């Protein structure tokens, strides 16, 4: 269930390679990296079951749709097989729901055209949204064809909450998975998220969580 987060902007190539080694050892489902590190991670993980996930328009979601589509295509051509795009939550908060939906739809279309098994997750950044906006965002994302809705970038004013996961689960049902990210650093924090409906955990504390299971 774990996306091993390697997103800190000061990470070196050696840090990324170490993270990839950890992902192989602990059998994480993916490493989540910035676009500039996709090719490096893909080469390091070639021949393994660990997928490479690239963030798109991270962390603010305010790139143009065309830029998001191009960033997605480049990441996929470099070896990514999962895309975590940040929703244009400024447009959502401005009431431009058609803009939000089309923005997501275009990235989904580009991803699935490149490879039908590409997984697309949309980051809502819940800390800046009302409950009504969270529900609207989840509904728009599902209508646009996403595979997952995701709580947070981990770089907003706050991260994932159990209450948000419950709300998202009630909204999407079985139509999409739910990824939590931001502040999930321990097993004690992860388990309530899973019980509430989370199906992926994005964290940089992956190893500590796994090691605590085994102790």
N, C-alpha and C positions, 0 to 999 in steps of 0.2 A: 504493500500500500504506500510505500514511502518514495516520494520524489526527493532525492538528495540535493539540497539547494546549495549551489556554488555560485552565488550571485553578487557577493560583495565586490564593489568596483575596484578594490585594491588587490584582488587575487592575481597571482602570477601564473604563468604556464605550469610551473611546478605544483602550485596549489591545485590547479584543475586536474592535473594528472594524478595527484594523490587522491583527490576526490573520486576520480574514476576507479582507481584501485580499490578504494573503500566500497564503492557501489558494487563492484564485482564480488568482493569478499563477503559482503553482507546481503547480497542478492536483492538490492533495491530495484524497484521497477524502472527508475530512470534517474539520470542526473539532470538538473535544471540549470542551464547556463545562459550567460548573455550571448548575443549573436556572434560577437568576435571570437568566442571560444567554442562554437559549435563544431567547426572542422577538427580542431584539436581533440575534443571529446569523442567525436565520432570515430576518429582513427584509433584512439586508445581503447574504445569499446567494441571495435569491429570483431565479429565472431562470437559475441556474448549475447545474452538475453536482456542486457540493460539498454534501455532506450535513451536517446538524447532528446531532451526537451529544450526548446529555445523560447525565451520571452520575446514578446513583440510590443513595441511602443511602451517600453518599461522605463520608469514606473508610473508615468502620469496618464498614458492613454490618449494624449492629445496630438499625436501625429495625424496627418491626413489619412483618409482611407487608402489612397493610392500608395502612400509611404508604408502603411501597414501591410498591404498586399505584397509590395515589393520586398519588404523585410522578411515576410513569410516565405516567399519563393526562394530567396537567397538562403535562408536558414535550412529549408528543406533540401536545396541543391547541395548544401554542405554536409548533409547527413542527419539533420533533425528529423524525428518521426512524431514528435509531439510539439504543439504550439500553445503557449500560454499568453494570450493577447490581453492587454488592458483595455477595458471598455472605455469609451468616451463618456465618462460620468459627468463631465461638464455639460455635454449635450443632453444627457438624461435629466439633470437638474434644471435645465432650461426648458424642459418639456418637449424636446425634439426627438420623440420616440422613433420616428421613421428613420432619422439619421443614425441613431444608435443601432437599430436593427439592420440597416443596410451595411453599416460599417462592419458588423459582426458577420453578416451573411457573405460579404465579399472575401473575408479572410477564410471562412469555412470553405467556400467554393474553391479558392486557390489551393487550399490544403488538400481537399479531397480530390481535386483534379490531378494534383501532383502524385498522390498515392491514396487510394481509397481507404486504407487503414490508418491514415494519419489521424491522430487524436487532437482535438481542439478544445481548449479550456478558455473560458472568459473570466477575467478577474474583475469583480465588481467594485472593489475597494469600499466595503460596507461602512467603514468608519465615517464616510462622508455622506451617507445616504440615510433617508428616513426608511421606516419599515415599508411604507407604501412604495417608495422608489426601489427598494430591494426586490419586492415582489414583481414590480414592473420589469426590472432588469432581468430577473430570472425568466420571466415569461417571454420576453423579447429574445433572449439568448436561445431558449429552446426552440422557438419558432424559426430562428435563423439556422438551426441545425447543429448546435454545439454538442459535444460529448460530455462536458463537465461545466459546471459553474463553480467559481472559486471565490473565497471570501475576501482575500486581501493580497497585496503585493508583499507585505512585511515592511514596507517603507512608508506607510501612512501613519496617521496619528495613533492608531491602535490596530490590533490584529484580529484574529478569529475569536468568536465567542460561541458558546454552546447555543445560546438563544438564536443567533443568526443561522446556525446550521439547521436548527429545528424549523425555522421560518423558510429557509431555502428548500428543505426537504418537503415541507407541506406544499410548496409551490410547484416544484418540478416533479415530484413523485418519482416514478421509475423512468422518466423520459430523459434524465441526464444524471451523471454522477455528481458528487459534491467533493471539492477539494478545499481543505482548510490550510491556511498558511498565516504566518505572523504570530509569534509568541508561543508556538507549541514546541516546548523544549524538553518536556519530561513525559514519561509514560502516564503519570497521573493527569497530565493535561490532555494527552492524546485520547485516552480511553473514553471519556465523556463525549468527545467529538464524534468518535466512531459510533457510540451508542445512539447519538442524536441523528446519525445518518451519513456521516462523512465516509467516503470511499477512497480518498487519497489524502495523504498527509505531506505537505511541503514543509521541510524543516532543514536547518543547518545543524541540528542536534540529533541527527539520525542515529549515529552510533551510540550515543548515550542512552537513547530510548531503547534500542535493541539490547544493549548490554544489561539494562535494568530488567528486561524480561527474563534474561537468562541467569539472574542472580536470585 
